[in-house]
Amino acid sequence: MRLNLVFYVLVLAVLAMPVSGQKTADDWQIEAIGFAISGNLEAAKIAFDEAIRLSPQDDFIPHIAGVTMAGKEDYEKAVVYFNKAIAINPSDDLTLLYKGDALRGLHRFDEAVNAYDASLAIYSGSADAWSGKGLALFAQYGKEEEALRAFDASLRIDPSKDHVWLNKGDAHAALGEYDEALDAYKEVIKKNPDNAMAYNNIGMIYKNQGQLEEALKWFDNAIRVDPNYDTSYYLGHKCSALWELAVKAGGGNWYREWENCKENYEQLTSSTLPTSGTSASSGGSGTAGSGPFSGGRVVI
């Protein structure tokens, strides 16, 4: 969620005019953000509600309350506050955008799309609103083409956002449009050669197409550029490709490489790497998609 609590604290500190005696709405608002930062959300809600009571026509207070709650992943309360802000100022496209984000966090995807559409009706030039709408659509099977149109609209406004290119690639992959998906992922790498997820997703496409040795190169790149991420995620995909190669080869070097990968994975995760029922070392036959982390839709 889009949030910068430190920024808001600084802004409110400047706006607040300390006075002796009773607290002002600004005082309560600053106190609420402080409570939220410290993790005391119940106290934050009470303080925000008091600020709203003291200044009931100020849409900025429930807007900030909603942003704060969303930042702490209390999306239900965030939606309540965003609705209060919208009731005061229904033409605030940013509040509608954030409401869409919160609804998406609650998996209320149709409502999220409606919120994004309302935001875009006020300001159609928001790359974030188009991207959010695309994500809410893509979360619903059968709406991948609509999602693609939303991602494309976002990228026409701001083509620099890696995550939107990734999501565009995911939508193409879900539709079986693998060349287009590869183009989108490679666009990410062109802009940011250190984006491990793009390498990983290219590897997943090649793996699902049965081009296992090509897939290994991309998984290795993902691990290379982002060793500090949860490497087990990329390593698991690599192990899966090695397992399939071992099954096809009936063991041999691919099986030994898979054993090494499996050992590394289990050391990282303290869990057992699953395999299919087919024994690679016994020379059994396997099919593409067997083994761990197999097949399926690539989703970020």
Secondary structure as the mmCIF struct_conf table of DSSP 4:
data_model
#
loop_
_struct_conf.conf_type_id
_struct_conf.id
_struct_conf.beg_label_comp_id
_struct_conf.beg_label_asym_id
_struct_conf.beg_label_seq_id
_struct_conf.end_label_comp_id
_struct_conf.end_label_asym_id
_struct_conf.end_label_seq_id
HELX_RH_AL_P HELX_RH_AL_P1 LEU A 5 LEU A 15
BEND BEND1 SER A 20 GLN A 22
HELX_LH_PP_P HELX_LH_PP_P1 LYS A 23 THR A 24
HELX_RH_AL_P HELX_RH_AL_P2 ALA A 25 SER A 38
TURN_TY1_P TURN_TY1_P1 GLY A 39 GLY A 39
HELX_RH_AL_P HELX_RH_AL_P3 LEU A 41 LEU A 54
BEND BEND2 SER A 55 SER A 55
TURN_TY1_P TURN_TY1_P2 PRO A 56 GLN A 57
TURN_TY1_P TURN_TY1_P3 ASP A 59 ASP A 59
HELX_RH_AL_P HELX_RH_AL_P4 PHE A 60 GLY A 71
TURN_TY1_P TURN_TY1_P4 LYS A 72 GLU A 73
HELX_RH_AL_P HELX_RH_AL_P5 TYR A 75 ILE A 88
TURN_TY1_P TURN_TY1_P5 PRO A 90 SER A 91
HELX_RH_AL_P HELX_RH_AL_P6 ASP A 93 GLY A 105
TURN_TY1_P TURN_TY1_P6 LEU A 106 HIS A 107
HELX_RH_AL_P HELX_RH_AL_P7 PHE A 109 ILE A 122
TURN_TY1_P TURN_TY1_P7 SER A 124 GLY A 125
HELX_RH_AL_P HELX_RH_AL_P8 ALA A 127 PHE A 138
TURN_TY1_P TURN_TY1_P8 ALA A 139 ALA A 139
BEND BEND3 GLN A 140 GLN A 140
TURN_TY1_P TURN_TY1_P9 TYR A 141 GLY A 142
HELX_RH_AL_P HELX_RH_AL_P9 GLU A 144 ILE A 157
TURN_TY1_P TURN_TY1_P10 PRO A 159 SER A 160
HELX_RH_AL_P HELX_RH_AL_P10 ASP A 162 ALA A 174
TURN_TY1_P TURN_TY1_P11 LEU A 175 GLY A 176
HELX_RH_AL_P HELX_RH_AL_P11 TYR A 178 LYS A 191
TURN_TY1_P TURN_TY1_P12 PRO A 193 ASP A 194
HELX_RH_AL_P HELX_RH_AL_P12 ALA A 196 ASN A 208
TURN_TY1_P TURN_TY1_P13 GLN A 209 GLY A 210
HELX_RH_AL_P HELX_RH_AL_P13 LEU A 212 VAL A 225
TURN_TY1_P TURN_TY1_P14 PRO A 227 ASN A 228
BEND BEND4 TYR A 229 TYR A 229
HELX_RH_AL_P HELX_RH_AL_P14 THR A 231 ALA A 249
TURN_TY1_P TURN_TY1_P15 GLY A 250 GLY A 250
BEND BEND5 GLY A 251 GLY A 251
HELX_RH_AL_P HELX_RH_AL_P15 GLY A 252 THR A 269
BEND BEND6 SER A 270 SER A 271
HELX_LH_PP_P HELX_LH_PP_P2 THR A 272 PRO A 274
BEND BEND7 GLY A 277 THR A 278
TURN_TY1_P TURN_TY1_P16 ALA A 280 GLY A 283
TURN_TY1_P TURN_TY1_P17 ALA A 288 GLY A 289
BEND BEND8 GLY A 291 GLY A 291
TURN_TY1_P TURN_TY1_P18 PRO A 292 PHE A 293
BEND BEND9 GLY A 295 GLY A 296
#
